Amino acid sequence: MLVLVSAACGRSSLTVDPARDGGGTDLGDMSTLDSPLLICGDEVCSASIGETCSTCARDCGPCASCGDTVCDDTGGESCFSCPADCGACPGCGNGTCEAARMEDCAGCPEDCGPCATCGDGACNGSETCSSCSGDCGICPGGCGDGTCSSTESCTSCPGDCGVCRTCGDGACNSGETCTSCPGDCGLCMTCGDGTCNSGETCFSCPTDCGTCETCGDHTCSASETCSSCSVDCGLCERCGDGTCSASEDCTSCSVDCGLCTTCPNRRCDASETCGTCPQDCGRCPTCGDGFCRASDGEDCLTCSPDCDACPTCGDGTCNAATENCFTCPGDCGTCTGCGDGRCGTREDCASCATDCGTCSVCGNMVCETDPARGYETCSNCTADCGACPMRNCSAGLTCAFGCFGFGGGGGIPSIDIACLSSCVASVCADGQFFLQQVINCAVNSFVGGTCSDISCVQTECGTEVMACLRDRC
C-alpha cells in the first residue's frame, strides 16, 4: 500500500512504502513542511533533526557496543575504553600499572586491578574502612566511632574528642599557665616580688633579675672577655703587636720581648727551646721549609730563613734586644765560624749564606729570584715559578747575549752559566741545537782573543747566527 502525502501550493510530497518502513513510520505533523522533508528511513543520517544510532539505526547504523567483539573506533572504542573488543594496549599485562602509557583499572585491570567505586554500596577491591567508610563502615577506633581513642585528639577528630580549647577562650585550660596564656590564667605574680625566681631572667623580668649584661655598655662584665667584647674589655694582648705584655715573655713571644737573656751562651738552658733560642738549641725541624709557622714558634727572630729578617734588621744598627749575628748578620756581622766552608749547627742560610747557601725553597709557592734569597727560575723550580714558555732560537739568542758581561776594558767577558742554562732550557728542541752552535762559536771567539764584544761575535759567527734567526721551531 502506498501512502501519498501532499502539501498545498505544489509543495513537497512524500511517498512512503510500508514494506521499507516496516509499517511503523510516524509521519508526525506535516502541516508546517515547506522544504524537502527529512525523516528516518530516507537513508540519510541527519544530525540536524536529532538522528543518531540510537534514534534511527536505519539511517545511522547500529550503535557500537563494548562486548560485541567488534572494535568500533568511530564509536569511541579503543584498547583503553574497551579492551574486550579492541584488545589490551601495548604493555598491558607486564605486571606494572604504567601511568605514562595511560594504563588504569578500566583499560588494564591485569596490571592496575579492578576499579572500585566508593559509594556503590559494596566494599570493593582496594576500598577499606579508612578510604571508603560509606561502603566498608567506620574503622574500629577510628574517627567517627564516637570514642576518642589514644591516637585521636581534638585537633585530628573533633567529632569524637570535642572542639579544642585554645588560649583566649576565657578558660584557663589544662596545659595553660600564667606564662603561656596570661589572657585566660591571669598575669604571673612573681615578677616584681623582688626575687629572681625560677623561670625569670634578666630578659623576662629585669625588675627582679637586673638588666642583662650587653657588649657595648662600657662595662667589662664577668661573662665578657677581650675576645668576646673588645669594646668593653679592650683588645687582647697579641704576640707580634710590638708590645711585651704582662702575659708574654722571651719564651712565649720573643718577637715582642726579645730573646731570653741567656741566649746565646752556647748552652740550651731549661728556659730555651729551638723556637726561642735556635743559636743554642738548634733550629726547629720545620725551620727552613719555606713556610713561617707561628704555631711552631717561628718568627723573624727564631726562623729568619722562613719569616725573613725583623723590620729593624738592615737599619745599620745592631739592636742587642732583638738582633745578633744569627738573626741579622747585615747589622751585627757574621757569626764566628761563618766562611769556613762548613754549614755548622749554629749557622743557616740567613746567618751564613757563604757556607749554607741561599734560603730559597722550591715548593713554598714563592718564586725566589732575588740573589739574597735564591736563584729560582722556571727551569729549576716549575712548582714555584711555573713552566718556562717555549721560545724559538731567535728569542733564546737575545736572552743568551744578556748573560755575557763586559767590563769595558776588553779581554774575555764574564759568563753567567746559570743565566745561559735558563736561556737554553726555554728554547724548543731544534732551537736549542742552533743556539748551542752560536754559544760555542761566541765562547771560542772570546777565548781566542778574536772578539771582545757582541758586535764582533755577530760578525765572526754570522753563519751560526743566521741559522738561529731562521729557526721557527
C-alpha positions as a printed NumPy array, in Angstrom:
array([[  0.   ,   0.   ,   0.   ],
       [  1.333,   3.416,  -0.914],
       [  0.544,   6.448,   1.186],
       [  0.693,   9.771,  -0.571],
       [  1.195,  12.894,   1.431],
       [  0.681,  16.115,  -0.42 ],
       [  1.257,  19.707,   0.591],
       [ -0.662,  22.714,  -0.667],
       [  0.587,  25.101,  -3.326],
       [  2.633,  22.444,  -5.094],
       [  4.977,  21.859,  -2.222],
       [  6.868,  18.662,  -1.434],
       [  5.172,  15.278,  -1.295],
       [  6.446,  12.072,   0.311],
       [  5.598,   8.577,  -0.7  ],
       [  6.082,   6.033,   1.985],
       [  6.436,   2.376,   1.184],
       [  5.213,   0.41 ,   4.137],
       [  7.356,  -2.506,   3.088],
       [ 10.512,  -0.412,   3.518],
       [  9.343,   1.398,   6.57 ],
       [  8.169,  -1.689,   8.334],
       [  4.737,  -0.185,   8.635],
       [  5.797,   1.845,  11.627],
       [  6.842,   5.2  ,  10.22 ],
       [  5.413,   8.126,  12.181],
       [  4.792,  10.955,   9.775],
       [  4.108,  13.38 ,  12.57 ],
       [  2.729,  16.813,  11.85 ],
       [  3.152,  17.54 ,   8.129],
       [  1.266,  20.839,   8.166],
       [  4.383,  23.018,   8.544],
       [  6.665,  21.46 ,   5.91 ],
       [  7.79 ,  23.931,   3.276],
       [ 11.106,  22.24 ,   2.253],
       [ 12.166,  18.705,   1.236],
       [ 11.124,  16.503,   4.169],
       [ 13.793,  14.8  ,   6.291],
       [ 12.705,  11.616,   8.   ],
       [ 14.108,   8.387,   9.447],
       [ 14.292,   5.926,   6.612],
       [ 15.493,   8.302,   3.892],
       [ 18.962,   6.674,   4.142],
       [ 20.469,   9.967,   5.353],
       [ 21.697,  10.249,   8.988],
       [ 20.555,  13.815,   9.677],
       [ 22.032,  15.171,  12.887],
       [ 20.078,  18.404,  12.376],
       [ 16.85 ,  16.594,  13.261],
       [ 18.478,  14.525,  16.016],
       [ 19.082,  11.278,  14.174],
       [ 21.663,   9.042,  15.881],
       [ 22.435,   5.347,  16.055],
       [ 20.02 ,   5.231,  18.982],
       [ 17.091,   7.14 ,  17.413],
       [ 17.456,   5.977,  13.798],
       [ 19.554,   2.876,  13.332],
       [ 18.092,   2.519,   9.755],
       [ 19.902,   5.719,   8.624],
       [ 22.817,   5.981,  11.128],
       [ 23.598,   2.309,  11.606],
       [ 23.604,   0.289,  14.825],
       [ 25.352,   1.759,  17.885],
       [ 28.737,   0.381,  18.867],
       [ 28.546,  -1.764,  21.948],
       [ 31.573,  -2.753,  24.058],
       [ 31.486,  -6.51 ,  24.251],
       [ 30.064,  -7.147,  20.788],
       [ 33.528,  -8.407,  19.624],
       [ 33.769,  -5.512,  17.132],
       [ 36.301,  -2.721,  17.862],
       [ 34.402,   0.303,  16.528],
       [ 36.84 ,   3.259,  16.598],
       [ 34.152,   5.557,  15.118],
       [ 32.071,   4.815,  18.16 ],
       [ 34.863,   5.756,  20.538],
       [ 36.079,   2.24 ,  21.321],
       [ 39.827,   1.727,  21.949],
       [ 42.195,  -0.533,  23.865],
       [ 41.717,   1.811,  26.847],
       [ 37.898,   2.206,  26.782],
       [ 37.017,  -1.301,  25.508],
       [ 39.847,  -3.842,  25.845],
       [ 37.223,  -6.611,  25.486],
       [ 36.675,  -5.705,  21.785],
       [ 39.978,  -3.951,  20.921],
       [ 42.429,  -5.996,  22.963],
       [ 44.816,  -4.901,  25.685],
       [ 47.001,  -1.865,  24.987],
       [ 50.733,  -2.458,  24.345],
       [ 52.452,  -3.012,  27.655],
       [ 49.325,  -4.157,  29.448],
       [ 49.94 ,  -7.414,  31.223],
       [ 53.569,  -6.803,  32.169],
       [ 52.662,  -6.589,  35.844],
       [ 53.226,  -2.83 ,  36.158],
       [ 50.461,  -0.218,  36.101],
       [ 52.145,   2.386,  33.851],
       [ 50.53 ,   5.826,  34.011],
       [ 52.797,   7.022,  31.195],
       [ 51.062,   4.501,  28.918],
       [ 47.669,   5.698,  30.211],
       [ 47.001,   2.367,  31.918],
       [ 44.308,   2.347,  34.576],
       [ 41.865,  -0.039,  36.214],
       [ 39.459,   0.378,  33.273],
       [ 41.865,  -0.18 ,  30.39 ],
       [ 44.298,  -2.595,  32.06 ],
       [ 42.853,  -4.337,  35.119],
       [ 45.53 ,  -7.049,  34.736],
       [ 48.176,  -4.567,  35.887],
       [ 46.12 ,  -1.911,  37.75 ],
       [ 43.489,  -4.108,  39.393],
       [ 39.713,  -3.837,  39.102],
       [ 38.148,  -0.43 ,  39.519],
       [ 36.483,   0.191,  42.842],
       [ 33.868,   2.875,  43.234],
       [ 33.351,   4.347,  46.683],
       [ 29.673,   4.918,  47.238],
       [ 28.321,   1.998,  45.219],
       [ 27.211,   0.26 ,  48.406],
       [ 29.756,  -2.529,  48.126],
       [ 33.177,  -2.657,  49.803],
       [ 35.064,  -3.481,  46.605],
       [ 38.701,  -4.068,  45.67 ],
       [ 41.05 ,  -1.693,  47.442],
       [ 38.295,   0.025,  49.443],
       [ 38.705,  -0.062,  53.215],
       [ 37.048,   1.469,  56.211],
       [ 39.715,   4.199,  56.018],
       [ 39.348,   5.042,  52.321],
       [ 35.592,   4.429,  51.977],
       [ 33.732,   4.289,  55.27 ],
       [ 30.435,   4.738,  53.35 ],
       [ 30.779,   1.258,  51.778],
       [ 33.009,  -0.526,  54.316],
       [ 31.838,   1.058,  57.535],
       [ 33.716,   3.141,  60.135],
       [ 37.008,   1.6  ,  61.266],
       [ 37.026,   0.388,  64.876],
       [ 38.758,   3.   ,  66.991],
       [ 38.693,   5.428,  64.057],
       [ 37.465,   8.998,  63.876],
       [ 33.682,   8.972,  63.844],
       [ 33.101,   5.917,  66.001],
       [ 32.051,   8.088,  68.93 ],
       [ 35.087,   7.198,  71.047],
       [ 38.12 ,   9.447,  71.477],
       [ 40.907,   6.857,  71.188],
       [ 44.559,   7.309,  72.192],
       [ 45.508,   8.169,  68.598],
       [ 42.828,  10.875,  68.316],
       [ 42.71 ,  14.39 ,  69.651],
       [ 40.541,  17.465,  69.488],
       [ 42.67 ,  18.556,  66.543],
       [ 42.542,  15.365,  64.461],
       [ 38.998,  14.262,  65.374],
       [ 36.799,  16.92 ,  66.988],
       [ 33.752,  14.73 ,  66.294],
       [ 34.901,  12.151,  68.847],
       [ 37.094,  14.279,  71.139],
       [ 35.306,  17.608,  71.074],
       [ 36.463,  21.04 ,  69.968],
       [ 39.942,  22.02 ,  71.206],
       [ 40.156,  24.577,  73.934],
       [ 42.555,  27.344,  72.987],
       [ 44.28 ,  30.24 ,  74.696],
       [ 41.854,  33.126,  74.532],
       [ 38.638,  31.146,  75.074],
       [ 38.264,  32.667,  78.554],
       [ 39.069,  29.469,  80.438],
       [ 42.439,  28.529,  81.938],
       [ 42.508,  25.025,  80.481],
       [ 44.864,  22.148,  81.183],
       [ 48.314,  22.956,  79.935],
       [ 47.794,  26.724,  80.121],
       [ 49.599,  28.849,  82.711],
       [ 50.037,  32.492,  83.545],
       [ 53.222,  32.336,  81.481],
       [ 51.841,  30.624,  78.368],
       [ 48.343,  32.18 ,  78.447],
       [ 48.027,  35.236,  80.742],
       [ 44.814,  36.213,  78.917],
       [ 42.967,  33.192,  80.386],
       [ 45.021,  32.467,  83.517],
       [ 45.953,  36.   ,  84.565],
       [ 49.36 ,  37.635,  84.928],
       [ 52.017,  35.787,  86.891],
       [ 52.527,  37.417,  90.242],
       [ 56.204,  36.505,  90.818],
       [ 57.856,  39.174,  88.591],
       [ 58.221,  42.24 ,  90.722],
       [ 58.292,  40.447,  94.046],
       [ 61.958,  41.329,  94.5  ],
       [ 63.201,  37.768,  93.94 ],
       [ 64.616,  36.386,  90.675],
       [ 62.585,  33.155,  90.746],
       [ 62.968,  30.045,  88.616],
       [ 61.919,  30.806,  85.076],
       [ 62.706,  34.51 ,  85.413],
       [ 65.674,  36.045,  83.631],
       [ 67.144,  39.479,  83.017],
       [ 65.136,  39.462,  79.785],
       [ 61.716,  38.361,  81.117],
       [ 61.912,  40.155,  84.468],
       [ 64.642,  42.834,  84.68 ],
       [ 62.872,  44.272,  87.757],
       [ 63.822,  41.22 ,  89.84 ],
       [ 66.857,  39.861,  87.922],
       [ 68.563,  43.074,  86.857],
       [ 69.467,  44.415,  83.446],
       [ 71.208,  41.954,  81.144],
       [ 74.926,  42.452,  80.588],
       [ 75.483,  43.502,  76.996],
       [ 78.621,  44.124,  74.971],
       [ 78.898,  47.844,  74.406],
       [ 77.63 ,  49.082,  77.786],
       [ 81.179,  50.265,  78.646],
       [ 81.477,  47.719,  81.467],
       [ 83.616,  44.581,  81.187],
       [ 81.245,  42.158,  82.933],
       [ 82.178,  38.747,  84.331],
       [ 80.892,  36.97 ,  81.231],
       [ 82.786,  39.254,  78.837],
       [ 86.43 ,  39.   ,  77.738],
       [ 88.78 ,  40.793,  75.36 ],
       [ 87.908,  38.097,  72.803],
       [ 84.103,  38.272,  73.119],
       [ 83.788,  42.032,  73.724],
       [ 86.882,  44.105,  72.973],
       [ 84.708,  47.272,  73.048],
       [ 84.219,  46.91 ,  76.815],
       [ 87.285,  44.853,  77.82 ],
       [ 89.915,  46.195,  75.429],
       [ 91.975,  44.454,  72.771],
       [ 93.585,  41.159,  73.716],
       [ 97.358,  41.056,  74.076],
       [ 98.76 ,  39.569,  70.89 ],
       [102.208,  38.268,  70.179],
       [103.668,  40.335,  67.386],
       [101.947,  43.62 ,  68.234],
       [105.276,  45.179,  69.259],
       [104.471,  45.287,  72.987],
       [105.777,  42.808,  75.537],
       [102.574,  42.446,  77.579],
       [102.27 ,  41.037,  81.102],
       [101.25 ,  37.638,  79.762],
       [104.202,  37.49 ,  77.326],
       [107.893,  36.774,  77.909],
       [111.001,  35.878,  75.945],
       [109.893,  32.243,  75.896],
       [106.29 ,  32.707,  74.69 ],
       [106.831,  35.754,  72.458],
       [110.445,  36.509,  71.579],
       [109.376,  38.821,  68.739],
       [107.888,  41.292,  71.309],
       [110.076,  40.574,  74.344],
       [113.368,  39.711,  72.664],
       [115.495,  36.6  ,  73.022],
       [115.951,  35.229,  76.514],
       [118.954,  36.762,  78.303],
       [120.945,  33.522,  78.317],
       [120.634,  33.22 ,  74.547],
       [123.141,  32.782,  73.038],
       [125.531,  31.216,  75.505],
       [126.265,  28.034,  73.541],
       [124.159,  26.077,  76.048],
       [120.492,  25.125,  75.611],
       [119.143,  26.085,  79.044],
       [115.896,  24.826,  80.526],
       [114.099,  28.051,  79.573],
       [115.293,  27.847,  75.959],
       [113.897,  25.925,  73.03 ],
       [114.605,  25.669,  69.333],
       [111.892,  28.292,  68.951],
       [113.219,  30.852,  71.44 ],
       [116.971,  30.303,  71.003],
       [117.928,  28.417,  67.836],
       [121.573,  29.522,  68.296],
       [121.915,  27.347,  71.403],
       [119.262,  24.67 ,  70.853],
       [119.428,  24.331,  67.078],
       [116.784,  25.103,  64.518],
       [113.288,  23.659,  64.878],
       [112.545,  20.807,  62.43 ],
       [110.207,  22.97 ,  60.374],
       [112.523,  25.993,  60.125],
       [113.863,  26.121,  56.607],
       [110.861,  24.546,  54.885],
       [109.889,  27.866,  53.322],
       [106.813,  28.459,  55.489],
       [106.725,  30.781,  58.511],
       [104.821,  28.652,  61.037],
       [103.747,  30.721,  64.05 ],
       [102.235,  27.576,  65.575],
       [105.752,  26.131,  65.823],
       [107.152,  29.275,  67.425],
       [108.68 ,  30.609,  64.224],
       [109.077,  34.344,  63.734],
       [111.676,  36.776,  62.387],
       [113.876,  36.143,  65.458],
       [113.688,  32.37 ,  65.695],
       [113.483,  31.445,  61.999],
       [114.59 ,  34.235,  59.699],
       [115.112,  31.804,  56.745],
       [111.327,  31.306,  56.565],
       [109.98 ,  34.505,  58.157],
       [112.586,  36.967,  56.79 ],
       [114.541,  39.406,  58.943],
       [112.793,  41.546,  61.539],
       [111.754,  45.028,  60.332],
       [114.642,  46.741,  62.127],
       [117.243,  44.475,  60.511],
       [119.052,  46.455,  57.852],
       [118.987,  49.821,  59.554],
       [122.751,  49.649,  60.147],
       [122.409,  49.346,  63.933],
       [122.732,  46.058,  65.82 ],
       [119.894,  46.155,  68.373],
       [121.05 ,  43.784,  71.114],
       [117.469,  43.113,  72.293],
       [116.297,  41.701,  69.005],
       [119.306,  41.281,  66.711],
       [122.541,  39.328,  66.636],
       [124.837,  37.733,  64.099],
       [122.369,  34.872,  63.741],
       [119.166,  36.886,  63.165],
       [120.678,  39.899,  61.366],
       [124.25 ,  39.416,  60.062],
       [123.804,  42.532,  57.943],
       [123.744,  44.774,  61.049],
       [125.656,  42.637,  63.549],
       [128.231,  40.959,  61.324],
       [128.726,  37.295,  60.553],
       [128.846,  34.767,  63.356],
       [132.146,  33.127,  64.332],
       [132.902,  30.247,  62.021],
       [130.958,  31.61 ,  59.063],
       [133.108,  31.35 ,  55.977],
       [134.926,  28.153,  56.854],
       [133.105,  26.252,  54.146],
       [131.007,  24.229,  56.567],
       [127.374,  24.926,  57.48 ],
       [127.609,  24.43 ,  61.261],
       [124.767,  23.639,  63.641],
       [124.559,  27.326,  64.636],
       [124.546,  28.531,  61.019],
       [121.828,  28.658,  58.4  ],
       [121.158,  30.321,  55.056],
       [120.123,  33.558,  56.802],
       [123.126,  33.884,  59.129],
       [125.774,  32.437,  56.807],
       [124.8  ,  32.138,  53.147],
       [128.536,  31.712,  52.324],
       [128.574,  28.282,  53.996],
       [124.881,  27.27 ,  53.91 ],
       [123.689,  28.682,  50.584],
       [120.627,  30.782,  49.84 ],
       [117.296,  30.449,  51.632],
       [115.257,  29.561,  48.559],
       [112.959,  26.552,  48.951],
       [111.365,  25.096,  45.837],
       [107.774,  24.234,  46.658],
       [106.938,  27.06 ,  49.055],
       [104.796,  28.774,  46.379],
       [107.203,  31.754,  46.116],
       [109.423,  32.19 ,  43.057],
       [112.543,  33.468,  44.809],
       [114.632,  35.238,  42.172],
       [116.34 ,  37.777,  44.452],
       [120.019,  36.721,  44.784],
       [119.742,  37.402,  48.538],
       [117.098,  34.68 ,  48.812],
       [117.72 ,  32.308,  45.904],
       [118.03 ,  31.674,  42.211],
       [114.743,  30.005,  41.356],
       [113.642,  30.079,  37.725],
       [111.127,  28.321,  35.534],
       [113.963,  25.939,  34.629],
       [114.926,  24.725,  38.104],
       [111.648,  25.223,  40.025],
       [108.47 ,  24.982,  37.957],
       [106.484,  24.367,  41.183],
       [107.073,  27.986,  42.273],
       [107.851,  29.806,  39.018],
       [105.689,  27.909,  36.536],
       [106.728,  26.198,  33.339],
       [109.062,  28.052,  31.003],
       [107.426,  29.391,  27.834],
       [108.705,  27.693,  24.685],
       [110.715,  30.133,  22.577],
       [112.441,  29.894,  19.219],
       [116.197,  30.235,  18.756],
       [115.987,  33.963,  17.999],
       [114.368,  34.727,  21.372],
       [116.827,  32.42 ,  23.128],
       [119.77 ,  34.171,  21.452],
       [118.633,  37.57 ,  22.76 ],
       [118.411,  36.051,  26.248],
       [121.869,  34.387,  25.932],
       [123.677,  37.565,  24.808],
       [122.494,  39.153,  28.076],
       [124.447,  36.536,  30.039],
       [127.816,  37.9  ,  28.864],
       [129.309,  40.698,  30.953],
       [131.796,  43.211,  29.513],
       [133.861,  45.319,  31.869],
       [134.647,  47.851,  29.164],
       [138.384,  47.146,  29.146],
       [138.359,  44.402,  26.525],
       [139.515,  40.869,  27.181],
       [137.428,  37.817,  27.968],
       [133.98 ,  38.776,  29.301],
       [132.364,  37.18 ,  32.355],
       [129.839,  34.454,  31.582],
       [126.831,  33.743,  33.845],
       [126.465,  29.986,  33.408],
       [123.132,  29.818,  35.304],
       [121.756,  32.542,  33.042],
       [122.836,  30.672,  29.91 ],
       [121.262,  27.444,  31.211],
       [117.905,  29.145,  31.725],
       [118.033,  30.726,  28.253],
       [118.784,  27.403,  26.561],
       [116.176,  25.482,  28.62 ],
       [113.372,  27.741,  27.415],
       [114.041,  27.101,  23.709],
       [112.386,  24.36 ,  21.647],
       [114.353,  21.263,  20.607],
       [115.55 ,  22.463,  17.159],
       [116.163,  25.941,  18.533],
       [118.425,  24.565,  21.274],
       [120.646,  22.954,  18.623],
       [121.108,  26.201,  16.659],
       [121.545,  28.257,  19.866],
       [124.245,  25.912,  21.123],
       [126.185,  26.456,  17.872],
       [126.114,  30.223,  18.38 ],
       [127.193,  29.967,  22.049],
       [130.089,  27.627,  21.196],
       [131.263,  29.968,  18.449],
       [130.982,  33.017,  20.751],
       [132.984,  31.387,  23.57 ],
       [135.737,  30.363,  21.122],
       [135.837,  33.926,  19.799],
       [136.231,  35.345,  23.311],
       [138.803,  32.769,  24.457],
       [140.813,  33.008,  21.229],
       [141.006,  36.771,  21.63 ],
       [139.255,  37.421,  18.345],
       [136.316,  39.273,  19.894],
       [135.7  ,  41.37 ,  22.973],
       [132.083,  42.46 ,  22.342],
       [128.792,  41.161,  20.947],
       [129.065,  43.044,  17.662],
       [132.257,  41.161,  16.869],
       [130.595,  37.856,  17.763],
       [127.72 ,  38.57 ,  15.36 ],
       [130.281,  39.087,  12.571],
       [132.576,  36.177,  13.421],
       [129.649,  33.765,  13.982],
       [127.416,  35.129,  11.201],
       [126.629,  31.699,   9.706],
       [125.539,  30.246,  13.06 ],
       [123.587,  33.384,  13.945],
       [121.738,  33.369,  10.61 ],
       [120.726,  29.7  ,  11.061],
       [119.42 ,  30.568,  14.53 ],
       [117.409,  33.548,  13.255],
       [115.734,  31.368,  10.6  ],
       [114.568,  28.802,  13.15 ],
       [110.788,  28.73 ,  13.683],
       [110.52 ,  25.623,  15.872]])
